[in-house]
Amino acid sequence: MKKLLLITGAVLAAYLILTAVIADGSNPPVAQTAAYTETLHEDSYTVAEYDGRVAVFRSGEPYLITDTPVASLPKADRVRLAEGIDVYSEKELKSILEDYCS
């Protein structure tokens, strides 16, 4: 009976170690995944002024130029657009464009 318990314990320990090694190699911890995703996120934009209009830039190039004149916006918004507003998701981009272009 004692021998059976030792064998079962050894098999269980080997299974747990093997599972941990396999999981560690294929699934990085959530914190690492989130940081990696933020670093390589393709949905990053900058909302700024371009030729007097509210525009969206991607990779430093104009991506979308709206019909909204920056001069028609409040001073605080004009200042923010002059500095450029970094946006990291399509949802956030849509929200900002709704605020400025509605």
N, CA and C of each residue as an Amber inpcrd file, in Angstrom:
protein
   306
   0.8190000  -1.1870000   0.0000000   0.0000000   0.0000000   0.0000000
   0.8700000   1.2600000   0.0000000   1.9190000   1.2500000   0.7900000
   2.8160000   2.3880000   0.8790000   3.4900000   2.6320000  -0.4690000
   3.8600000   1.5620000  -1.1510000   4.5030000   1.6620000  -2.4510000
   3.5420000   2.2780000  -3.4760000   2.2630000   1.9260000  -3.4340000
   1.2480000   2.4640000  -4.3410000   1.0690000   3.9650000  -4.1100000
   1.0710000   4.3800000  -2.8590000   0.9580000   5.8040000  -2.5370000
   2.1690000   6.5800000  -3.0610000   3.3470000   6.0340000  -2.9240000
   4.5550000   6.6910000  -3.4210000   4.5200000   6.8310000  -4.9420000
   4.1050000   5.8000000  -5.6290000   4.0280000   5.8340000  -7.0890000
   2.9780000   6.8590000  -7.5320000   1.8110000   6.8320000  -6.8760000
   0.7460000   7.7830000  -7.2140000   1.2180000   9.2150000  -6.9650000
   1.8780000   9.4410000  -5.8550000   2.4050000  10.7670000  -5.5350000
   3.4350000  11.2260000  -6.5560000   4.3090000  10.3090000  -6.9650000
   5.3390000  10.6420000  -7.9510000   4.7080000  10.9620000  -9.3040000
   3.7140000  10.2040000  -9.7150000   3.0240000  10.4480000 -10.9770000
   2.3110000  11.8030000 -10.9220000   1.6440000  12.0760000  -9.8170000
   0.9420000  13.3470000  -9.6530000   1.9240000  14.5220000  -9.6790000
   3.0330000  14.4050000  -8.9860000   4.0460000  15.4670000  -8.9780000
   4.6080000  15.6840000 -10.3820000   4.8990000  14.6020000 -11.1010000
   5.4150000  14.7330000 -12.4640000   4.3850000  15.4120000 -13.3740000
   3.1240000  15.0550000 -13.1990000   2.0500000  15.6660000 -13.9960000
   1.9730000  17.1660000 -13.7220000   2.0140000  17.5580000 -12.4520000
   1.9260000  18.9750000 -12.0970000   3.1230000  19.7620000 -12.6330000
   4.3080000  19.1910000 -12.5180000   5.5110000  19.8590000 -13.0350000
   5.4420000  19.9910000 -14.5510000   5.0540000  18.9350000 -15.2310000
   4.9450000  18.9590000 -16.6860000   3.8960000  19.9710000 -17.1390000
   2.7610000  19.9940000 -16.4700000   1.7090000  20.9500000 -16.8030000
   2.1930000  22.3820000 -16.6110000   2.9090000  22.6440000 -15.5410000
   3.4210000  23.9900000 -15.2750000   4.4430000  24.4070000 -16.3290000
   5.2930000  23.5030000 -16.7450000   6.3090000  23.8150000 -17.7570000
   5.6570000  24.1020000 -19.1060000   4.7020000  23.2990000 -19.4930000
   4.0100000  23.4990000 -20.7740000   3.2280000  24.7990000 -20.7510000
   2.4940000  25.0590000 -19.6830000   1.6920000  26.2770000 -19.5750000
   2.5850000  27.5050000 -19.5540000   3.7150000  27.4390000 -18.8920000
   4.6290000  28.5820000 -18.7940000   5.1750000  28.9720000 -20.1560000
   5.4420000  28.0250000 -21.0100000   6.0150000  28.3150000 -22.3220000
   5.0160000  28.8220000 -23.3300000   3.7580000  28.4180000 -23.2350000
   2.7890000  28.7890000 -24.2580000   1.8620000  29.9230000 -23.8480000
   1.7070000  30.1930000 -22.5840000   0.8170000  31.2520000 -22.1280000
   1.5570000  32.1830000 -21.1890000   2.0700000  33.3070000 -21.6890000
   2.7640000  34.2280000 -20.7950000   1.7850000  34.8100000 -19.7850000
   2.2800000  35.2650000 -18.6520000   1.3930000  35.8510000 -17.6530000
   0.6000000  37.0160000 -18.2400000  -0.5500000  37.2840000 -17.6630000
  -1.4450000  38.3130000 -18.1890000  -0.7580000  39.6720000 -18.2520000
   0.0110000  40.0260000 -17.2390000   0.6790000  41.3320000 -17.2320000
   1.6180000  41.4690000 -18.4270000   2.3550000  40.4290000 -18.7460000
   3.2530000  40.4830000 -19.9020000   2.4520000  40.5760000 -21.1910000
   1.3590000  39.8510000 -21.2860000   0.5410000  39.8820000 -22.4890000
  -0.0230000  41.2740000 -22.7100000  -0.5390000  41.9100000 -21.6630000
  -1.1170000  43.2490000 -21.7880000  -0.0530000  44.2520000 -22.2210000
   1.1310000  44.1990000 -21.6230000   2.1900000  45.1300000 -21.9880000
   2.6190000  44.9070000 -23.4320000   2.7480000  43.6770000 -23.8250000
   3.1400000  43.3560000 -25.1960000   2.0930000  43.8530000 -26.1810000
   0.8070000  43.6700000 -25.8450000  -0.2710000  44.1200000 -26.7140000
  -0.2660000  45.6310000 -26.8360000  -0.0410000  46.3430000 -25.7230000
  -0.0030000  47.8040000 -25.7870000   1.1520000  48.2790000 -26.6510000
   2.2860000  47.6410000 -26.5300000   3.4490000  48.0520000 -27.2910000
   3.2320000  47.8900000 -28.7870000   2.6000000  46.8020000 -29.1910000
   2.4360000  46.5190000 -30.6080000   1.0200000  46.7870000 -31.1120000
   0.2490000  47.5460000 -30.3690000  -1.1450000  47.7850000 -30.7260000
  -1.2280000  48.5200000 -32.0550000  -1.9660000  47.9500000 -32.9820000
  -2.0820000  48.5430000 -34.3030000  -3.1090000  49.6580000 -34.3410000
  -4.0220000  49.7000000 -33.3760000  -5.0710000  50.7090000 -33.3590000
  -4.6380000  51.9330000 -32.5680000  -3.4770000  52.4830000 -32.8680000
  -3.0510000  53.7020000 -32.1930000  -3.0630000  54.8480000 -33.2020000
  -3.6360000  55.9550000 -32.7530000  -3.8210000  57.1130000 -33.6070000
  -3.4520000  58.3660000 -32.8270000  -3.3330000  59.4710000 -33.5400000
  -3.2070000  60.7770000 -32.9280000  -4.2370000  61.6800000 -33.5880000
  -5.0310000  62.3300000 -32.7690000  -6.0020000  63.2880000 -33.2780000
  -5.3580000  64.6590000 -33.1170000  -5.2970000  65.4120000 -34.2150000
  -4.6300000  66.7120000 -34.1980000  -5.1810000  67.5980000 -35.3160000
  -4.6440000  68.7940000 -35.4100000  -5.0550000  69.7220000 -36.4620000
  -4.2680000  69.4560000 -37.7350000  -4.9420000  69.5540000 -38.8640000
  -4.2910000  69.4160000 -40.1590000  -4.9940000  70.3600000 -41.1260000
  -4.2720000  71.3250000 -41.6210000  -4.8430000  72.3320000 -42.5280000
  -6.1030000  72.9790000 -41.9510000  -6.0810000  73.2600000 -40.6480000
  -7.1970000  73.9310000 -40.0050000  -8.3720000  73.0310000 -39.6710000
  -8.2440000  71.7620000 -39.8870000  -9.3390000  70.8070000 -39.6410000
  -8.9090000  69.7590000 -38.6030000  -9.9030000  69.1410000 -37.9810000
  -9.6410000  68.0220000 -37.0670000  -9.2690000  66.8250000 -37.9360000
  -8.1400000  66.1940000 -37.6090000  -7.6660000  65.0690000 -38.4150000
  -7.1590000  63.9510000 -37.5150000  -7.1030000  62.7740000 -38.1040000
  -6.5870000  61.5970000 -37.4200000  -5.3230000  61.1650000 -38.1520000
  -4.2680000  60.9530000 -37.3770000  -2.9950000  60.5020000 -37.9340000
  -2.7190000  59.0840000 -37.4750000  -2.0870000  58.3350000 -38.3430000
  -1.6520000  56.9720000 -38.0230000  -0.2360000  56.8300000 -38.5670000
   0.6700000  56.4240000 -37.7180000   2.0880000  56.3040000 -38.0880000
   2.6260000  57.6210000 -38.6320000   2.1430000  58.7360000 -38.0670000
   2.6430000  60.0510000 -38.4500000   2.0690000  60.6040000 -39.7410000
   1.2300000  59.8480000 -40.4090000   0.6390000  60.2690000 -41.6850000
  -0.8510000  60.5460000 -41.5030000  -1.4050000  61.5370000 -42.2280000
  -2.8460000  61.7620000 -42.1500000  -3.6080000  60.5020000 -42.5550000
  -4.5430000  60.1030000 -41.7120000  -5.3330000  58.8970000 -41.9310000
  -6.7710000  59.2700000 -42.2790000  -7.2820000  60.3260000 -41.6200000
  -8.6470000  60.7880000 -41.8490000  -8.6780000  62.2850000 -41.5640000
  -9.1880000  63.0630000 -42.5060000  -9.3280000  64.5020000 -42.3150000
 -10.8240000  64.8060000 -42.3120000 -11.2970000  65.3790000 -41.2080000
 -12.7230000  65.6730000 -41.0870000 -13.0360000  67.0340000 -41.7040000
 -14.3150000  67.3680000 -41.7490000 -14.7610000  68.6700000 -42.2330000
 -14.8760000  69.6930000 -41.1030000 -14.5340000  69.2910000 -39.8860000
 -14.6880000  70.1700000 -38.7270000 -13.5260000  71.1430000 -38.6150000
 -13.8000000  72.4470000 -38.7310000 -12.7300000  73.4400000 -38.5690000
 -12.3130000  73.5330000 -37.0970000 -11.0290000  73.5130000 -36.8510000
 -10.5170000  73.6210000 -35.4880000 -10.9130000  74.9720000 -34.8940000
 -10.9860000  76.0080000 -35.6900000 -11.3400000  77.3520000 -35.2110000
 -12.7360000  77.3980000 -34.6020000 -13.6030000  76.4510000 -34.9440000
 -14.9660000  76.4420000 -34.4140000 -15.0550000  75.7960000 -33.0290000
 -13.9520000  75.2370000 -32.5530000 -13.9340000  74.5390000 -31.2600000
 -13.5240000  75.4830000 -30.1310000 -13.8930000  75.1470000 -28.8950000
 -13.4500000  75.9400000 -27.7420000 -11.9230000  75.9470000 -27.6400000
 -11.3950000  76.9910000 -26.9840000  -9.9410000  77.1690000 -26.8760000
  -9.2460000  75.9440000 -26.2620000  -9.8260000  75.3600000 -25.2300000
  -9.2080000  74.1930000 -24.5730000  -9.0490000  73.0380000 -25.5640000
 -10.0420000  72.8450000 -26.4130000  -9.9600000  71.7810000 -27.4180000
  -8.9130000  72.1090000 -28.4750000  -8.8290000  73.3670000 -28.8610000
  -7.8120000  73.7650000 -29.8470000  -6.4090000  73.5260000 -29.3080000
  -6.2210000  73.8070000 -28.0290000  -4.9110000  73.5800000 -27.3950000
  -4.5830000  72.0880000 -27.3960000  -5.5520000  71.2710000 -27.0050000
  -5.3230000  69.8110000 -26.9990000  -4.9790000  69.3040000 -28.3900000
  -5.6870000  69.7900000 -29.4040000  -5.4190000  69.3530000 -30.7790000
  -4.0610000  69.8420000 -31.2520000  -3.6440000  71.0020000 -30.8240000
  -2.3220000  71.5170000 -31.2000000  -1.2180000  70.6170000 -30.6290000
  -1.4470000  70.0800000 -29.4420000  -0.4790000  69.1640000 -28.8190000
  -0.5790000  67.7600000 -29.4030000  -1.7660000  67.4020000 -29.8840000
  -2.0210000  66.0460000 -30.3840000  -2.5660000  65.1620000 -29.2810000
  -3.6010000  64.4430000 -29.5790000  -4.2470000  63.5620000 -28.6050000
  -3.9800000  62.1250000 -29.0310000  -3.2030000  61.4010000 -28.2270000
  -2.9060000  59.9990000 -28.5350000  -4.0970000  59.1340000 -28.1510000
  -4.4740000  58.2360000 -29.0610000  -5.6340000  57.3780000 -28.8920000
  -5.1920000  55.9430000 -29.1570000  -5.6410000  55.0070000 -28.3070000
  -5.1480000  53.6390000 -28.4060000  -6.2060000  52.5960000 -28.7370000
  -7.4010000  53.0360000 -29.1170000  -8.4180000  52.0660000 -29.5290000
  -9.3920000  52.7370000 -30.4800000 -10.0390000  51.9240000 -31.2940000
 -11.0330000  52.4500000 -32.2260000 -12.2160000  53.0350000 -31.4550000
 -12.5750000  52.4160000 -30.3480000 -13.6850000  52.9020000 -29.5390000
 -13.3870000  54.3080000 -29.0170000 -12.1910000  54.5070000 -28.4890000
 -11.7830000  55.8200000 -27.9830000 -11.7220000  56.8360000 -29.1230000
 -11.2360000  56.4190000 -30.2890000 -11.1660000  57.3060000 -31.4460000
 -12.5580000  57.7680000 -31.8530000 -13.5000000  56.8410000 -31.9300000
 -14.8690000  57.1960000 -32.2920000 -15.4690000  58.1800000 -31.3070000
 -15.2130000  57.9730000 -30.0420000 -15.7280000  58.8560000 -29.0040000
 -15.1700000  60.2760000 -29.1570000 -13.8700000  60.3840000 -29.3840000
 -13.2420000  61.6940000 -29.5460000 -13.7680000  62.3860000 -30.7970000
 -13.8920000  61.6550000 -31.8920000 -14.4030000  62.2630000 -33.1140000
 -15.8560000  62.7040000 -32.9460000 -16.6470000  61.9430000 -32.2130000
 -18.0280000  62.3630000 -31.9470000 -18.0500000  63.6610000 -31.1500000
 -17.1340000  63.7790000 -30.1800000 -17.0730000  64.9980000 -29.3780000
 -16.7030000  66.2200000 -30.2300000 -15.7250000  66.0660000 -31.0900000
 -15.2390000  67.2190000 -31.8640000 -16.0360000  67.4800000 -33.1330000
 -16.6260000  66.4730000 -33.6900000 -17.2280000  66.6270000 -35.0270000
 -18.7590000  66.5850000 -35.0100000 -19.3660000  66.6330000 -33.8490000
 -20.8340000  66.5970000 -33.8040000 -21.4200000  67.9780000 -33.6980000
